[in-house]
Amino acid sequence: MTRLTALGSGWLALALLFPAAPAGAQEAEADLIKRGEYLVTAGDCVACHTKPGGKFLAGNYTLDTPIGAIKTPNLTPDDETGIGKWSYETFEKAFRQGIGDEGEYLYPAFPFGWYTKVSDEDTRAIFAYLKSLPAVKEKREESNIPFPFNIRTALITWRTAFFTEGRFQPDPKASAEVNRGGYLVEGLGHCGMCHNERKLVGNTSLAGKFGGGVIDGWYAPNITPDGHQGIGAWSDDEVVTYLKTGTAPGNRPGVAAGPMRQTIEESLSKMTEADLKAMVAYLRTIPAKQTYKEKDLQAFNQPGAPGADTYLTYCSSCHKPDGKGIEGAVPALAGNTSVQSAGPETVINVIVGGLAAQSGYAPMPAIGQEMTDQQIKDVTDYIRNSWGNKAPVVSETGVVATARGKIKTMMAGNAPCSTIDDERLKAGVAQAVGGDTLKGLKPNDFVPVLARIAPQVKAAVPEAGDDAVVNGLLSAFCTANRSEKEAEPLPWSATIGSFGNVAYSQVKNPEKRMEAGTGRVPTSPTMPPKP
């Protein structure tokens, strides 16, 4: 920010006579900071620069990359551990050229190859916003990058091959909306970091642009206008709604999971409708790509296919034998674009780790915890090639075992209990639950207890959505019981899955208290029968 200094009494007198100038400068600075906040949100900087449970943008999030584990830096204006002493010129060189404050080359896990396209005005706004944040003293932890990748001078090879500095150049033949979308998708949005088919960390120029690819163990789907594997069959409104909420209206089944879910919650859902529409308009101009050809799909004999029995045992009570799910409660698998992506990673991860309640859908139990690796592989192939679905079968040896070792969730029982971030909801849940109400609670008692406390939470925090209430109750149940060995006769994943589904039922349909007044758990829309 430009600081005016009064030199002598004459200047002081002028400043007193004309106070509007400083006020105007302050207003302009406030507008710049506000714009910077929006741009930082659009770039989803929090995803990589805030560690779980850490202070906002204070860094030390671990990026698992092909070259090793990289700890992210502190972006708050702390003089010792952050960017407090940085000038705009220092920041701009790092942000758009990938050169650090000591002249070192930055690893392309930081998407400067995309941010180089961001305009000067927007870069200044981002810097102004970061400088306005509360300073957090948090020293950057050491990264774990093995030789020779820890030799930063070797990055000159990568830069020479892949990095081209330059601002976004609008297409004179395209509309203003398409150009705005291109600026966001190709710049701050850095969508290709996840959705490019074949990529090197930070690389924006490899083939397979937006054709889909694996990122951090999840499959980022094809987002080109291809009609089967991409967004070609989706309307603009369906895509925009998906970007805002993680699910699409009408007959577009499925919900966002993994990194995409995080991106929607932290970034896309907070962007303007106009910007989301512009991004979709730009994606429509990308040449359609097929990540796989239907002629290359292996024959899949549905009637006797491996996985059919597993599906009927574990999945059909929720997703139904025809894969159509339960409208408004359980997403359909039939016709689900995400299910039919080239890679099976997302389907496998959801089976292994489950999902919290989101977009009005019930939480999904981590049902894979009760399956063998072979069963998960077979049922994944089955749902990706049934009811008209077409996708490659799982071919990579150990993909299920890899997912089982990596996916850590509360629903699977291999991660800490989730926390309730909203303080009012946290207080509302605590008041309704009270003491040891949930501790040692048995499945047969889920309905009567939840029939009592779920309406209390909704009444105490009426502004909280149903998803938040269900997930808050799940968090409370986990906190009360995770360390206990009283999940018998069901394993933990089945116990918390059953609790979550009864909670969902009571939050959504409080009039359905229990079966015939017996207090028994009714048939859950998302809890499969035991084999």
N, C-alpha and C positions, 0 to 999 in steps of 0.2 A: 504494500500500500504506500502511495506517495505521501510523505509527511511534510507539511508546510511549516517552516520555521520563521518566526517573526524576527526580523533584523532591525532593531532600533525602535524607537517610540513611534515613528511614522508608520511603519508596517503594523505595529500593534494597534494603532488607532484605526487603520483601515480594516483590520481584522474585526475590531469591535463594531465598526460601522456597517460592515457587510458580513454578518454571521451566516448568511445563506450558503456561501461557498463551501465552508467546512461541512455543513449539514448535507449539502448535495454530494460532496465527496464521500461522506459516510454512507449515504444512501446508495451510492454507486458501488461502494465496497460491499455493502450488505447484499446487494443484488448479485454481485460477482460470486460471493460465498454461497448464496443460495443456489445459483446455477452450478457451481462446482459440486455441491452436495448431490444434485440430480445426476451429474455426470459420473461421479464416483459410484453412485447407485447403479447407473446403466452399465458401468464396467465391472460391477460385482466385486469390487476390491476387497470387501469384507471376507469373501470366501477364502482367499488365500492369505490375507494379512491379519486374521483374527484366529487365534488358536482356540480349541474347545474350552469354554470356561474362562477365556482370557479377556483382557480389556480391548475395547473397540480399536481396531487397526494398529494394535501394539506389536503385531508380528508373532514369530515363532510357531506358525503353523507349519507342519511337516508336509512337504510336497514329495510324494514318491514318484520319481522320474526314472527313465531308463539309465540315467547316469549316476543315480544315487539319491539319497534323501537330502533335500534342500530345505533349510530353515528360512522362513521369510523374514524380511526386515520390518522394523518398527517405523510406521508412517506418521506417528504423532510428532508434534513439534518439540520434543524433548531435546535439549541441547547436547546431551551426552550420548544418548542411545537412539535418538530419532533423527528427524530432519530439521530440528530447531535452528541450526546454524547454516542450513543450506540456503543459497541464493536461488532465485528463479532459474538462473542460467545452469546451475548445478542440477536442479531438478529436471529441467527440460532435457539436458543431455542424457540423464538416466532414463527418463520416461520414453523418449522418442529415438534415442540412439543406442541405448543399452550400454552406457559407459558410466561407471560409478563415480562417487565423489572423490575417490583417490586415483581416478584414471583407469581403473580396472575394467575389463570386459565383464558384463553381467551374463549369467547363464540365461539361455532363451526360454527357460521355464517361466520367466517374466515375459509377458507378451509384447515386448517393445517392437517386435516385428509387425504387430498390428497397430500399436499405439503411435507408431511413426506417422500414421495417416490422420491423427487427430489435429485439428486446427490450432493455430497459435492462441486464439482467443479462448478456446475450450481448455487448453493446457494451462493457461494462466488462471482460469477459474478453478480448476482442480487444485492447483497449488495454493490458491487463496483459501479454499475450503480446508485443506489439510493443515494449513498454518493456523486456522481458527479453532482447531480441536483442542481439548484439554491435553496437556503434555503428560505422557505416561513414561516413567523411567523403567524400561525393560530392555536389558541387553540382549542382543541377538545371540542365540545359542549356536553352537558349532554344527555345520552341516556334515553329513557323512557321505562324502564323494570319493570313491577310490581312484587311485592312479590309473590311467593318465588324465582322467577327466577333471581332476582337481588342479591341473595346470591351466590357469586361465588364458595364458597366451596361446594355447592350442585352439581357443575359440575363434581365432582369426580365420581358421579354415572354414568353420561353419558360417561366419559372417560373409566371407568372400563368396561362398556358394549360394547362400540363401537370403541374406539380408540386403534389402534395397531401401534406403531412406527416401521418404517422400510423402507429402500430404495427399489426402484423398482428392482425386480429380473427378469432378462430376462428368457424367456422360451428357454431352450437349443434345443428344437425340432422346434422352429419357426425361420423364416428368420430374418435377421437383420432389414429389413424394418418393419415387423410386430412388432418386439420388440421396435423399435423406435416409432412406432405408439402407442403401449401400454404405453410406458413411457410418451408420451404427453397426451394421453386421460385420463390415470389413475392418472397423476400427475398434471402438471401445467394447463392442459386444464380443469381439474375437471368437465368433461362433465356430470357425474352422478349427480352433484348438481342440475341440472335442469331435466335431462332426465331419472332419476331413477323413477320407477313406484310408489313405496311407500317409502317415505323417511322421516327421521328426519333431522333437520338442521345439516349439516356437516357429516352426517352418510354415510359411504361408503359400508356398509355391509348388508343393508336390501334387501329383495327379490325384484324382478322386475327390475333387472339391465338393464338400457337403454331401458326399455319398454315404457317410456313416463310418464309424470306427470305434474301437475300444479305447476307453479312457478310465484309468484307475479301477480297472476290473468291471466296468459297466459298459454297455453298448449304447453309444450315441447314434440314434437312427439316421437314416437317409432323410435329408430335408430339401432335396431337389423336387421339382414338379413331377417326378415319376408317379404314375397312377397307382401302382401296387406297393412299392417299397417306400415311396416318399409321401409328399403332401399333395400330389396332383389331384387326388379324388376328394380332398377336403375343400370346403368353401373358405373364403377369407375369414368370415366370422368364426368358423370352427377353429381355425388356426389361432386367431387372436385370443379367443376364449381360452384355448389350451395354454397359451403363453401367460395369460393372466392368472389362471386358476389351477393348472395342472391336469385339467380334464376338459373334454370338449362336449358340446351339447349334441342332442339328436342321436344319430346312430353311430357315433364315433366312440367306440369303447376304449377303456384303458385309463390309467392315471400315471402321472409322472413319478419317477422314483430315482433314487441315487443322486448324482450330481445335478441332474436336470431339476429335480424337486427343489434342491437348495437354490439353484439359480432363479427359479420362479419365485420362491419365497423372499429371497434377499434382493432381487433385482427386477426381473421382468414384471412382477405384479405391481411394482411401484412406479413403473413408467407410464407415460401418457398413452391414451388410446391412439392418438395420432401417430406416435412413434412406433407403436406395435404394428399398426396398419402399414406404415411405411416399410418396416422390416419385412413383412409378408409380401408386400408389393415387389420388393427387390428380389426376394427368394423366388418369386414367380419368373423372374428373368434369367435365372440360372439354368443352363441346359440340363434336362432330365438325365439322370444316371440310374443304371441298374447295378446294384452292388453284387448281385448274383443273377444268373440267367435261369429261367424256369427249366430249360432243357437240361441244365446241369444238376437239378435236384434228384436225389436218390429216390427210387421207387419206395412208396410207403403204403404198405398193405393195411388199411385201417381196420377191417374186421378182426384180424388176428394180430394187430400191431402190439409190440412190446409197449408197455405204458398204459394200455387201455384199462387193465385191471387196477393199476395203481391210481389212475384218475378216478375211477368209479369208487374206490375205497376212500381216498383222501380228499378229493376235490369236487366231486359231482354234487354233494349236498349244498354247496355254495354256488358254484359256477354252473350247475345243472348239467345233465348228461349231454345236452345239445350245445354246451359252451356259451349259452346266452346270458348267464348270470341272473341277478335279480335287479330289476330296474330301480335305480336310485340307491341301492344298497351294496350290490356286488357287481363289479365291472364285468362285461362280457369278454370272453376270450375269442369267440368266433368273430372273424373280421377285424381283429385288433391289430392295428398297424405295428405297434411296438412289439407285439408277440412275434410278428413275421419279419423282424429285422434280420439282416444277414447273420449277426452274431447272437448266440443264445444267452449271453452273460446276464442281461437284465432279468430275464425270466428265472434263471437259476438263482440269482441273488435274492430275488423276492421270495422264492420257495424256501430258501435257506434261512433268510433273516426276517421274513414277514414285513408288514407295513403298519404304520400308525393310521388312525382314522384321518381321512383327508378328502376334501372335495365332496363331502356328504356321504362318502362310502364308509362301510364298517372297517375296523382294523382287520388285517389278515394275520392269522396265526403263523408262526414260523414252522409250518408243518413239515418242512424238510428235515427238521431235527429228529423226526420219527421215521425217516426214510433212509434207506441205504443210498450210497452214491449211484449205484446202478439204477435204482428206482427213480431217482431224481433225473438222471440222464434220459431214461425211457419216457417218463411222463412229460419232460420238456419237449422231446421229439414229437410226442403224441399231440400235445395241444398246439404245437407249431405247424402241424400238418393234418388237422382234423377240421370238419365243418367248413371246408372250403379254404382253410388256411394253407399257405405254401411257404416253406422256409427250409434252409439246409438243416440236415440232422447234425447233432453234436459229433464232431469228428476229432477234436483235440483231446488227447489222453490227459486225464487229470484235471480237466476244467472244473468239474464239480468239487473235487478235493481242494483245489485252489480257492474256490469261492467259500467253501466251508471253513477254511482256515483264515480267510480274510474278513468275511462279513461278521461284524460284531454289533449286535443289537440287544436291546432290552427284551424284545419279544423272543429272541433265541436263547436268552439267559446267559450270554457270554460277554455282556457289556454292562456298565453301571446303569442304574435306573435313570430314565430321563428326568429332567427338572421342569418345573413350571415357571416360565419366565415372567408371565403376567402376575404382578403382585396381588391384584384384586382376586384373580382366579385362584391363586395360591392360598389366599386367606379364606376364600369361599369353600374350597375343597377341605382345608384343614378344619374349618368350623363344622362342616357337614359330617366329615369322617369322625373327628373327635377321638382322642385316646387310642385304644387298641381295637377299634371297631373292625378294621380289616385284617388285623394280625391273626394268622392261623385260620382265616375264613375258608371254609370248605365249599366245593362247587355246588353242593345241594343248598347252600345258604346264599348263593350269589343273588338270586332273584329277590327274596324278601328284603335283604339289606340294600341292594341297589334301588329297589322300588322306593325305599325310604330316602336314601341320601341323594340320588340323582336329581330329583325335583328340588331339593334344598339348594344344591349347587346352582342350578339354573335360575332359581329365584334370587339367590344372593348376588349372582353376576349375570344379569339378563343380557348384557351387551356381549358376553362371550358366545361364540358360535358353538354349535353342537360338536364339531370336531374337537375344539379346544376342551370342552367339558369331558368328553370321552377320554381324550389323551391325558387330561389332568387326573381323572380317576385311575387310569392305568398306572400313571406315575406313582400315585399314592399307594396303590395295591403292591406295586413292585417294591417300594421303599419299606413297606410293612412286612413283606414276606420273602424277599429275594434271598436272604441269608438263612431262611428257615429250611428244614428238611421235611416240611409238612405238605409238600406238593402231592404226596401219594393220595390216591392210587395213580394219578396222572403225572407225567413228567412236567417240568416247569413250563415248557413251551405250550403244552396243551392247557395247563392250568391258567396261565395268564391270557392265553388266546380265548378260552371260554369266558373268563372274567370280562375281557374287552368286548366280546360280542354281546354279552348280557347287558353290559353298560350301554353299549350302542342302542340296543333294543329299548332300554328303559329311558334313555334320553330322547330317542326318536318317537317312541310309542309308549308313553308312561301309563296309558290305560291298560296295557297288557302286563299285568303284574305277575301272574303266575298261572300255571296250568291247574284249572279247576280248584284253586285255593289250596293246593297241596304244598306249595313252596318249592316244587321241583323245578329244575332248570328246563325251560321249554326248548323245543328244537331250535337251535341257533341258525341264522341264515348263513353263517360263515364258519361254523365249527363242524368238521367232518366227523362221521362216526368212527369209533375205534374198529380196526380190522379184527 
